[in-house]
Amino acid sequence: MPISEQVKKISIALLLAIIALGVMWPFFTPQQSLMVSAIVLMVALWTNEGLPLAVVSLLPIVIFPAAGVLTTKETTINYANPIIYLFLGGFLVAIAVEKTDLHKVIADKMLGLFPSSIRGIIFALIITSGLLSSVLSNTTTTLLLLPIALFLTDEAKLKMRLALGIAYGASIGGILTPIGTPPNLILMGIMEEMGMEAIPFAQWMYMVAPLVFTMFIAVGFVLGIGLKDVHIETDLHNKPLDDAQRKVLYLIGGLIALLLVNAPIKPYYNGLGLSEPGILLSAGLLLFAPPFSILNWMDDKENIPYRIMFLFGAGFAIAAAFTKTGMATEIASYLVTFSNMPIVLFLLILAALVTFTTEITSNTALISIMLPILYKVAEQTGINTTLVMMVATVCASYAFMLPIATPPNAIAMSSGVISMKTMAAYGMVFNILGILFIVTIANLFWIHLL
């Protein structure tokens, strides 16, 4: 990026931060106003990429102590949250999957389950992308599957549908597990910080599976409208697993089995009581040792997403700042007025607010801000705390209109086969469907489990 352009972007972010400070100062305390100004600065820099993501994510360590919002210790401790190590373990497993080309085997098997029609391929790619994103980074999944999709046809209209299917499938499937997407991990971290009972891994999957598969069907159906049922050659590679792939597959199978056994099913079973971050990190570290020896630190350390770990830390630091400055309580007092309405209407307003705000800002930063606020709202009104926090968290991943909303959207747009107008049109439909599905399932299903 040219220096002049970078200076312009940083200047715009600073200007927005100053404006935010001026707007907030008459209504809130100096600490609260400075905190909001700092958050606006970071969100602007995350959005316009005036500074690298990792650099912006480390700014709270400098800004919050300087502004008297948090001490250095209170800020930096958030960068060692256990959830970050859960993510690290999961990503080490993901690196091993990529290194051994196991993802290609999985994709081939998934594609082989569906008919070689256009609609069948669309569904295959959506579901493959979604299921891979439940355990891998949705960014990684989209990058891996997009080239496969673009080689399936030379028809520009079909390329567009397939690219959208992969991007949307990755966002939809990312919520299937607690480790599938950053907002899920932030929810788990904040629940731990607030002393709330964590949602077990198995229960989480049981809760969100109906939503995920309903969205898979809706997206596949809509993207398939107007396409002729033409046969497409998929050129699958049905090769047997090699030793490295088999080792990784066994490790993943054992990991999933242990997570399921470890999850309590109250009041019938209390689980093993093992730490889930410890389990995930152990699985990742095992890949460096015999008999696996799949990963090598010198070769693979470059692939570890330290910038995302810093981003998590920034998110947790923002949440801590909202709580300590009392800003969460202040904003909660305004939101309390909405809580007197029926729970369905309250959830609908919440879902729409989070979904459309995520289109123009970082979902990680947004959910870090929203969850402490919603915790205070629920605390003051008696609304089911976990329910409203869960709805907000899922909505933060279900933004489909703009390329800046999610990494999969941006990657799909970068392929050159999708126009902004097309993504916005399809995205608006899926945003609305997502809001309706989330609120319906939350009101009919989640409310009885949380």
C-alpha positions as CSV (number, residue, x, y, z in Angstrom):
1,M,0.0,0.0,0.0
2,P,1.4,3.5,-0.9
3,I,2.4,5.5,2.2
4,S,0.0,8.4,1.1
5,E,-2.9,6.0,1.0
6,Q,-2.0,4.5,4.4
7,V,-1.7,8.0,5.9
8,K,-5.1,8.9,4.5
9,K,-6.7,5.8,6.0
10,I,-5.1,6.4,9.4
11,S,-6.2,10.0,9.3
12,I,-9.8,9.0,8.6
13,A,-9.7,6.6,11.6
14,L,-8.3,9.3,13.9
15,L,-10.9,11.8,12.7
16,L,-13.7,9.3,13.4
17,A,-12.3,8.6,16.8
18,I,-12.2,12.4,17.6
19,I,-15.8,12.8,16.4
20,A,-16.9,9.9,18.6
21,L,-15.1,11.4,21.6
22,G,-16.9,14.7,21.0
23,V,-20.3,13.1,20.7
24,M,-19.8,10.9,23.8
25,W,-18.2,13.4,26.1
26,P,-21.4,15.3,27.2
27,F,-23.3,12.1,28.0
28,F,-20.8,9.7,29.5
29,T,-17.8,9.8,31.9
30,P,-14.4,10.7,30.5
31,Q,-13.2,7.1,30.8
32,Q,-16.2,5.8,29.0
33,S,-15.9,8.4,26.2
34,L,-12.2,7.7,25.8
35,M,-12.9,4.0,25.6
36,V,-15.5,4.4,22.9
37,S,-13.2,6.7,21.0
38,A,-10.4,4.1,21.1
39,I,-12.8,1.4,20.0
40,V,-14.0,3.5,17.0
41,L,-10.3,4.1,16.1
42,M,-9.6,0.3,16.1
43,V,-12.8,-0.6,14.3
44,A,-12.0,2.0,11.6
45,L,-8.5,0.7,11.2
46,W,-9.7,-2.9,11.1
47,T,-12.2,-2.0,8.4
48,N,-10.1,0.2,6.1
49,E,-6.9,-1.8,6.8
50,G,-4.9,1.4,7.5
51,L,-2.7,-0.8,9.7
52,P,-2.2,-4.5,9.8
53,L,-4.8,-6.4,11.7
54,A,-2.3,-7.7,14.3
55,V,-1.0,-4.2,14.9
56,V,-4.5,-2.8,15.5
57,S,-5.3,-5.7,17.7
58,L,-2.4,-4.9,20.0
59,L,-3.4,-1.2,20.4
60,P,-5.5,-1.8,23.5
61,I,-2.3,-2.6,25.4
62,V,-1.1,0.9,24.7
63,I,-4.4,2.9,24.6
64,F,-6.4,1.5,27.4
65,P,-3.8,2.1,30.2
66,A,-2.9,5.6,28.7
67,A,-6.6,6.5,28.8
68,G,-7.1,5.2,32.3
69,V,-9.6,2.6,31.1
70,L,-7.7,-0.5,32.2
71,T,-4.3,-1.1,33.7
72,T,-1.6,-2.8,31.6
73,K,-2.1,-6.0,33.6
74,E,-5.8,-5.9,33.3
75,T,-5.5,-5.4,29.5
76,T,-2.7,-7.9,28.7
77,I,-4.3,-10.7,30.7
78,N,-7.0,-10.9,28.1
79,Y,-4.4,-11.9,25.5
80,A,-3.9,-15.1,27.5
81,N,-7.5,-16.1,27.7
82,P,-7.9,-20.0,27.7
83,I,-10.1,-19.7,24.6
84,I,-7.1,-18.4,22.6
85,Y,-5.3,-21.7,23.3
86,L,-8.4,-23.6,22.3
87,F,-8.2,-21.8,19.0
88,L,-4.5,-22.5,18.7
89,G,-5.0,-26.2,19.2
90,G,-7.8,-26.3,16.7
91,F,-5.7,-24.4,14.1
92,L,-2.8,-26.8,14.5
93,V,-5.1,-29.6,13.6
94,A,-6.3,-27.6,10.7
95,I,-2.7,-27.0,9.5
96,A,-2.2,-30.8,9.6
97,V,-5.3,-31.4,7.5
98,E,-4.1,-28.9,4.9
99,K,-0.5,-30.2,4.9
100,T,-1.6,-33.8,4.3
101,D,-4.3,-32.8,1.7
102,L,-6.9,-34.5,3.8
103,H,-9.3,-31.6,3.0
104,K,-9.2,-32.6,-0.7
105,V,-10.2,-36.2,0.2
106,I,-13.0,-34.9,2.4
107,A,-14.2,-32.6,-0.4
108,D,-14.1,-35.4,-2.9
109,K,-16.1,-37.7,-0.7
110,M,-18.7,-35.0,-0.1
111,L,-19.1,-34.2,-3.8
112,G,-19.5,-37.9,-4.5
113,L,-22.6,-38.0,-2.3
114,F,-24.6,-35.7,-4.5
115,P,-25.9,-36.0,-8.1
116,S,-23.8,-34.3,-10.9
117,S,-26.5,-31.7,-11.5
118,I,-26.0,-28.0,-11.0
119,R,-28.2,-27.9,-8.0
120,G,-26.5,-31.1,-6.6
121,I,-23.1,-29.5,-7.0
122,I,-24.3,-26.3,-5.3
123,F,-25.6,-28.3,-2.3
124,A,-22.4,-30.4,-2.2
125,L,-20.2,-27.3,-2.1
126,I,-22.3,-25.5,0.5
127,I,-22.4,-28.5,2.8
128,T,-18.8,-29.4,2.3
129,S,-17.7,-25.8,3.0
130,G,-20.0,-25.6,6.0
131,L,-18.9,-28.8,7.6
132,L,-15.2,-28.1,7.0
133,S,-15.7,-24.6,8.5
134,S,-17.1,-26.1,11.7
135,V,-13.5,-27.4,12.5
136,L,-11.3,-25.3,10.2
137,S,-11.1,-21.6,9.8
138,N,-13.8,-20.3,7.5
139,T,-11.2,-18.3,5.7
140,T,-9.0,-21.4,5.1
141,T,-12.0,-23.4,4.0
142,T,-13.1,-20.8,1.4
143,L,-9.6,-20.5,0.1
144,L,-9.2,-24.2,-0.3
145,L,-12.6,-24.9,-1.9
146,L,-13.0,-21.9,-4.2
147,P,-10.4,-23.1,-6.8
148,I,-12.2,-26.5,-6.9
149,A,-15.5,-24.7,-7.6
150,L,-14.2,-22.4,-10.3
151,F,-12.8,-25.3,-12.3
152,L,-16.1,-27.1,-12.4
153,T,-17.6,-24.9,-15.1
154,D,-16.7,-22.2,-17.6
155,E,-20.1,-20.6,-17.4
156,A,-19.8,-17.2,-15.6
157,K,-23.3,-17.3,-14.1
158,L,-22.6,-20.8,-12.6
159,K,-19.2,-19.7,-11.3
160,M,-20.8,-16.9,-9.4
161,R,-23.4,-19.2,-7.8
162,L,-20.8,-21.8,-6.8
163,A,-18.4,-19.1,-5.3
164,L,-21.3,-17.6,-3.3
165,G,-22.3,-21.1,-2.2
166,I,-18.8,-21.8,-0.8
167,A,-18.6,-18.4,0.9
168,Y,-22.0,-18.5,2.5
169,G,-21.6,-22.2,3.4
170,A,-18.4,-21.4,5.3
171,S,-20.2,-18.7,7.3
172,I,-23.2,-20.8,8.0
173,G,-21.3,-23.9,9.0
174,G,-18.8,-22.0,11.2
175,I,-21.3,-21.8,14.0
176,L,-21.8,-25.6,14.1
177,T,-19.1,-25.9,16.8
178,P,-17.9,-23.6,19.5
179,I,-14.5,-23.4,17.8
180,G,-15.8,-22.8,14.3
181,T,-15.7,-19.0,14.2
182,P,-14.2,-16.2,16.3
183,P,-17.5,-14.9,17.7
184,N,-18.3,-18.3,19.2
185,L,-15.0,-18.4,21.0
186,I,-15.5,-14.9,22.3
187,L,-18.9,-15.9,23.7
188,M,-17.3,-18.8,25.5
189,G,-14.6,-16.6,26.9
190,I,-17.0,-13.9,28.1
191,M,-19.3,-16.5,29.7
192,E,-16.2,-17.8,31.6
193,E,-15.3,-14.2,32.6
194,M,-18.8,-13.6,33.9
195,G,-18.9,-16.8,35.9
196,M,-21.7,-18.3,33.7
197,E,-22.1,-22.0,33.0
198,A,-20.4,-22.9,29.7
199,I,-22.4,-24.5,26.9
200,P,-20.9,-28.0,26.5
201,F,-19.5,-28.9,23.1
202,A,-22.1,-31.5,22.3
203,Q,-25.0,-29.4,23.5
204,W,-23.9,-26.5,21.3
205,M,-23.9,-28.7,18.2
206,Y,-27.3,-30.2,19.1
207,M,-28.7,-26.7,19.5
208,V,-27.4,-25.1,16.3
209,A,-27.6,-28.1,13.9
210,P,-31.2,-27.4,13.0
211,L,-30.4,-23.8,12.1
212,V,-27.3,-24.7,10.1
213,F,-29.0,-27.4,8.0
214,T,-32.1,-25.2,7.5
215,M,-29.8,-22.4,6.2
216,F,-27.9,-24.9,4.0
217,I,-31.2,-25.9,2.3
218,A,-32.4,-22.3,2.0
219,V,-29.1,-21.1,0.4
220,G,-28.8,-24.1,-1.9
221,F,-32.4,-23.7,-3.1
222,V,-32.2,-19.9,-3.7
223,L,-28.8,-20.2,-5.5
224,G,-30.2,-23.0,-7.7
225,I,-33.2,-20.9,-8.9
226,G,-33.1,-20.2,-12.6
227,L,-30.4,-22.8,-13.5
228,K,-31.0,-25.6,-15.9
229,D,-30.5,-29.1,-14.6
230,V,-27.3,-29.7,-16.6
231,H,-24.8,-32.5,-15.9
232,I,-21.4,-31.3,-14.8
233,E,-18.3,-33.5,-14.8
234,T,-16.7,-33.3,-11.3
235,D,-13.4,-35.3,-12.0
236,L,-13.2,-36.8,-8.5
237,H,-10.0,-38.4,-7.3
238,N,-11.0,-41.5,-5.4
239,K,-7.5,-42.3,-4.1
240,P,-6.9,-44.3,-0.9
241,L,-5.7,-42.5,2.2
242,D,-2.0,-42.4,2.7
243,D,-0.3,-42.9,6.1
244,A,-0.2,-39.2,7.0
245,Q,-3.8,-38.6,6.1
246,R,-4.9,-41.7,8.1
247,K,-3.0,-40.5,11.2
248,V,-4.7,-37.1,11.1
249,L,-8.1,-38.7,10.5
250,Y,-7.6,-41.0,13.5
251,L,-6.5,-38.0,15.6
252,I,-9.6,-36.0,14.6
253,G,-11.8,-39.0,15.3
254,G,-10.3,-39.5,18.7
255,L,-10.6,-35.7,19.4
256,I,-14.2,-35.6,18.5
257,A,-15.0,-38.7,20.6
258,L,-13.2,-37.3,23.6
259,L,-15.0,-33.9,23.3
260,L,-18.3,-35.8,23.2
261,V,-17.5,-38.0,26.2
262,N,-16.2,-35.0,28.1
263,A,-19.4,-33.0,27.6
264,P,-21.9,-33.2,30.5
265,I,-25.5,-34.1,29.8
266,K,-27.2,-32.7,32.8
267,P,-28.7,-34.0,35.0
268,Y,-27.8,-37.5,33.8
269,Y,-24.0,-37.3,33.2
270,N,-21.4,-34.9,34.5
271,G,-18.8,-35.5,31.8
272,L,-15.1,-36.1,32.4
273,G,-14.4,-32.6,33.7
274,L,-11.5,-32.0,31.4
275,S,-10.6,-28.6,30.1
276,E,-11.7,-28.2,26.4
277,P,-8.9,-25.7,25.6
278,G,-6.5,-28.3,27.1
279,I,-8.0,-31.1,25.0
280,L,-7.7,-29.1,21.8
281,L,-4.2,-27.9,22.5
282,S,-3.1,-31.4,23.4
283,A,-4.4,-32.7,20.1
284,G,-2.5,-29.9,18.2
285,L,0.7,-30.5,20.1
286,L,0.6,-34.3,19.5
287,L,0.9,-33.6,15.8
288,F,4.6,-32.6,16.5
289,A,5.4,-35.9,18.3
290,P,5.7,-39.6,17.3
291,P,3.8,-41.6,16.1
292,F,2.2,-38.6,14.3
293,S,5.1,-36.3,13.4
294,I,3.0,-34.5,10.9
295,L,3.9,-31.0,11.9
296,N,7.4,-29.5,12.1
297,W,7.8,-26.2,14.0
298,M,10.4,-24.7,11.6
299,D,8.2,-25.4,8.6
300,D,4.7,-24.9,10.0
301,K,5.0,-22.0,12.5
302,E,4.5,-19.6,9.6
303,N,1.0,-20.9,9.2
304,I,-0.1,-20.3,12.8
305,P,-2.5,-17.3,12.7
306,Y,-0.9,-15.2,15.5
307,R,-2.8,-12.1,14.2
308,I,-6.1,-13.8,14.9
309,M,-4.9,-14.7,18.4
310,F,-4.1,-11.0,19.0
311,L,-7.5,-10.2,17.6
312,F,-9.2,-12.5,20.2
313,G,-7.1,-10.7,22.9
314,A,-8.3,-7.3,21.7
315,G,-11.9,-8.5,21.7
316,F,-11.7,-9.8,25.3
317,A,-9.9,-6.6,26.3
318,I,-12.7,-4.5,24.8
319,A,-15.3,-6.6,26.7
320,A,-13.4,-6.1,29.9
321,A,-13.2,-2.4,29.3
322,F,-16.9,-2.2,28.8
323,T,-17.6,-3.9,32.0
324,K,-15.0,-2.0,34.2
325,T,-15.9,1.4,33.0
326,G,-19.6,0.7,33.6
327,M,-20.4,1.4,29.9
328,A,-22.1,-1.9,29.5
329,T,-24.5,-1.0,32.4
330,E,-25.1,2.5,30.9
331,I,-26.1,1.2,27.5
332,A,-28.0,-1.7,29.1
333,S,-30.2,0.9,30.9
334,Y,-31.3,2.2,27.5
335,L,-31.9,-1.2,26.0
336,V,-33.9,-2.3,29.0
337,T,-36.9,-0.4,27.6
338,F,-37.0,-2.9,24.7
339,S,-37.0,-5.8,27.1
340,N,-40.5,-5.2,28.2
341,M,-41.8,-6.3,24.8
342,P,-42.5,-10.0,24.0
343,I,-39.3,-12.1,23.9
344,V,-39.8,-12.9,20.2
345,L,-39.9,-9.2,19.3
346,F,-36.9,-8.4,21.5
347,L,-34.9,-11.2,19.9
348,L,-36.0,-10.0,16.4
349,I,-34.8,-6.5,17.1
350,L,-31.5,-7.8,18.5
351,A,-30.9,-10.2,15.6
352,A,-31.6,-7.5,13.0
353,L,-29.3,-5.0,14.8
354,V,-26.4,-7.4,15.1
355,T,-26.7,-8.8,11.6
356,F,-26.8,-5.5,9.7
357,T,-24.2,-3.8,11.9
358,T,-21.8,-6.7,11.2
359,E,-22.0,-5.9,7.5
360,I,-19.9,-2.7,8.0
361,T,-17.7,-3.6,11.0
362,S,-15.7,-6.5,12.5
363,N,-17.9,-9.2,13.8
364,T,-15.3,-9.9,16.4
365,A,-15.2,-6.3,17.7
366,L,-19.0,-6.0,17.5
367,I,-19.7,-9.2,19.5
368,S,-17.0,-8.2,22.0
369,I,-19.0,-5.0,22.6
370,M,-22.5,-6.4,22.5
371,L,-22.1,-9.4,24.8
372,P,-21.2,-7.5,28.0
373,I,-24.1,-5.1,27.2
374,L,-26.6,-7.9,26.7
375,Y,-25.3,-9.6,29.9
376,K,-26.2,-6.4,31.9
377,V,-29.6,-6.1,30.1
378,A,-30.5,-9.7,31.0
379,E,-29.2,-9.2,34.6
380,Q,-31.5,-6.2,35.1
381,T,-34.6,-7.7,33.4
382,G,-34.5,-11.4,34.1
383,I,-34.4,-12.4,30.4
384,N,-32.5,-15.6,29.8
385,T,-28.9,-14.4,29.6
386,T,-27.4,-17.2,27.6
387,L,-30.3,-17.1,25.1
388,V,-29.8,-13.5,24.1
389,M,-26.0,-13.8,24.1
390,M,-26.3,-16.9,21.9
391,V,-28.7,-15.2,19.4
392,A,-26.3,-12.2,19.1
393,T,-23.3,-14.4,18.6
394,V,-24.8,-16.5,15.8
395,C,-26.1,-13.3,14.1
396,A,-22.6,-11.9,14.1
397,S,-21.6,-14.7,11.7
398,Y,-24.6,-14.5,9.5
399,A,-23.9,-11.4,7.4
400,F,-24.0,-12.1,3.7
401,M,-24.3,-8.7,1.9
402,L,-20.9,-7.0,1.7
403,P,-17.4,-8.3,1.1
404,I,-16.1,-6.6,4.3
405,A,-18.7,-8.4,6.4
406,T,-16.8,-11.7,6.6
407,P,-13.6,-13.1,5.3
408,P,-15.4,-15.7,3.1
409,N,-17.4,-12.9,1.4
410,A,-14.2,-11.0,0.7
411,I,-12.4,-14.1,-0.7
412,A,-15.4,-14.9,-3.0
413,M,-15.4,-11.3,-4.2
414,S,-11.7,-11.4,-4.9
415,S,-12.3,-14.3,-7.4
416,G,-13.6,-11.8,-9.9
417,V,-16.8,-13.8,-10.7
418,I,-19.1,-11.9,-8.3
419,S,-20.2,-8.2,-8.5
420,M,-21.0,-6.1,-5.5
421,K,-24.6,-5.7,-6.6
422,T,-25.1,-9.4,-7.0
423,M,-23.6,-10.2,-3.5
424,A,-25.7,-7.5,-1.9
425,A,-28.9,-8.8,-3.6
426,Y,-28.4,-12.4,-2.6
427,G,-27.0,-11.3,0.8
428,M,-30.1,-9.3,1.7
429,V,-32.3,-12.3,1.1
430,F,-30.1,-14.5,3.2
431,N,-29.7,-11.9,6.0
432,I,-33.5,-11.8,6.3
433,L,-33.9,-15.5,6.2
434,G,-31.1,-15.9,8.7
435,I,-32.7,-13.5,11.1
436,L,-36.1,-15.2,10.9
437,F,-34.6,-18.7,11.2
438,I,-32.5,-17.8,14.2
439,V,-35.3,-16.1,16.1
440,T,-37.7,-18.9,15.4
441,I,-35.4,-21.7,16.4
442,A,-34.2,-19.7,19.5
443,N,-37.8,-19.1,20.6
444,L,-39.0,-22.7,19.9
445,F,-35.9,-24.7,20.7
446,W,-33.0,-23.0,22.5
447,I,-35.2,-21.3,25.1
448,H,-36.0,-24.8,26.6
449,L,-32.4,-25.9,26.7
450,L,-30.7,-22.8,28.2
